[in-house]
Amino acid sequence: MIDQTIFIVEDDPEIRELMRLYLEANQFHVAWTDRGDDAIGLIQTMRPDLIILDIALPGKDGFEVCKEVRDFSSAPIIFVSCQSEEHYKINGLAIGGDDYITKPFSPNELIARVKANLRRPHLLTSNTDPSTKLRFGATEIDTVSRTVKVHGEEILLSKKEYELLSYLAGHSGRTITREELFREVWGQEIFNDTRTIIVHISNLRKKIERDPANPKHIINVHGVGYKFIYM
């Protein structure tokens, strides 16, 4: 029995009901609101395991909701929107979203994305004791509490950002392809979306690198992927 709560922020009653039915059929608990301005307080109170978020909402749009939620929660956020233009997706990922689905969508695809974003996170796989704190530069990863500190101050990473950093740090010194990251961090075998990884890498660099434009830890391997370097 899955004991996880999905919070839907969607003002279209037919789409919302379809999502609810499929999620509950897959044994998820479901709560919802149809207004962006109501979503913040409800999410703070309920602390759902994952949030499905429309963009065009009354009160506050989905981008505003995402920004505010990221001030207190690292729960995965999946944007579900009729906006298919690339800049909408890039913006959604850049402000803290973990995934983006364009309407109309297959309910089975939604369920697959939800499960992929909720699946058990990767542990660091370095040779160190997994209970230890790993340090590089001014950054410290605590693999027990799943927290990250920079200069002693905890920074809030989304679940996907933490998993991405964890996977990269756990395979330091090795070139990791974008296909591997998409498979191991996003849980998807088909790799057809370079922008998703690029945006998440950019977000991580802004949070942990002294100079994100000239990174010292998350290094591009041209045409292949990335390499993580401890310094």
MOLIN-V498911 format. One record per residue. SS is DSSP state (@ for helix, = for strand, . for the rest). PHI is phi in degrees with one decimal (* if undefined). Layout:
SS/PHI + SS/PHI
//
This chain:
./* + ./-78.2 + ./-115.2 + ./-132.0 + =/-107.6 + =/-108.9 + =/-107.8 + =/-102.8 + =/-117.9 + ./-152.6 + ./-95.9 + ./-88.1 + @/-63.5 + @/-69.6 + @/-65.8 + @/-61.3 + @/-67.1 + @/-62.2 + @/-62.6 + @/-58.7 + @/-61.8 + @/-69.7 + @/-65.8 + @/-68.3 + @/-64.9 + ./-99.2 + ./71.1 + ./-91.5 + =/-80.4 + =/-129.1 + =/-131.1 + =/-156.7 + =/-145.8 + ./-106.7 + =/-129.0 + @/-66.1 + @/-73.0 + @/-87.4 + @/-66.7 + @/-58.7 + @/-62.6 + @/-67.0 + @/-67.1 + @/-60.8 + @/-75.1 + @/-84.9 + ./48.8 + ./-67.2 + ./-79.9 + =/-156.6 + =/-122.5 + =/-104.7 + =/-129.9 + ./-75.2 + ./-93.7 + ./-83.1 + ./-132.6 + =/-73.3 + ./90.5 + ./-137.4 + ./-78.7 + @/-61.9 + @/-64.2 + @/-62.9 + @/-61.4 + @/-58.3 + @/-59.0 + @/-71.3 + @/-63.4 + ./-69.2 + ./-75.5 + ./-139.3 + ./-139.6 + ./-107.1 + ./-59.0 + =/-57.6 + =/-120.2 + =/-108.4 + =/-76.9 + =/-126.7 + =/-147.0 + ./-81.4 + ./-80.5 + ./-100.9 + ./-63.6 + @/-59.8 + @/-66.6 + @/-66.7 + @/-64.6 + @/-60.1 + @/-63.0 + @/-60.8 + @/-72.2 + @/-66.6 + ./-91.7 + ./124.7 + ./-70.8 + ./-101.8 + =/-156.2 + =/-149.0 + =/-119.8 + =/-95.7 + ./-78.2 + ./-74.5 + ./-132.6 + ./-80.1 + @/-56.5 + @/-67.3 + @/-64.9 + @/-58.5 + @/-61.8 + @/-63.1 + @/-67.2 + @/-59.7 + @/-64.9 + @/-64.1 + @/-77.4 + @/-101.2 + ./-62.1 + ./-54.6 + ./-68.3 + ./-67.5 + ./-87.7 + ./-61.8 + ./-115.9 + ./-73.2 + ./-77.6 + ./-77.9 + ./-58.0 + ./-64.3 + ./-86.7 + ./-81.6 + =/-96.1 + =/-99.5 + =/-123.2 + =/-148.6 + ./58.2 + ./-92.7 + =/-106.5 + =/-130.9 + =/-107.4 + =/-101.0 + ./-77.7 + ./-83.3 + ./-85.0 + ./57.0 + =/-117.6 + =/-130.3 + =/-120.9 + =/-123.6 + ./53.7 + ./82.5 + =/-102.8 + =/-67.9 + =/-111.1 + ./-92.2 + ./-106.4 + ./-68.1 + @/-56.8 + @/-69.0 + @/-62.9 + @/-63.9 + @/-61.9 + @/-65.3 + @/-62.3 + @/-60.7 + @/-67.5 + @/-62.2 + @/-66.1 + @/-73.4 + ./-126.2 + ./-60.7 + ./83.9 + ./-108.5 + =/-72.2 + =/-112.2 + =/-74.3 + @/-62.0 + @/-60.9 + @/-65.8 + @/-61.6 + @/-63.7 + @/-73.5 + @/-85.2 + ./-98.0 + ./-91.9 + ./71.1 + ./-124.0 + ./-77.0 + ./-88.2 + ./-107.1 + ./-144.2 + ./-145.6 + @/-65.2 + @/-62.2 + @/-58.1 + @/-68.1 + @/-58.5 + @/-66.5 + @/-66.7 + @/-62.6 + @/-60.5 + @/-60.8 + @/-62.3 + @/-60.4 + @/-63.1 + @/-92.9 + @/-119.7 + ./-91.2 + ./-62.8 + ./-127.6 + @/-57.1 + @/-73.6 + @/-131.2 + ./-65.3 + ./-107.2 + ./-110.9 + =/-97.7 + =/-105.1 + =/-69.7 + =/-111.1 + ./-51.5 + ./75.3 + ./-122.9 + =/172.6 + =/-141.6 + =/-134.2 + =/-99.6 + ./-121.1 + ./-84.4 + ./-137.7
//
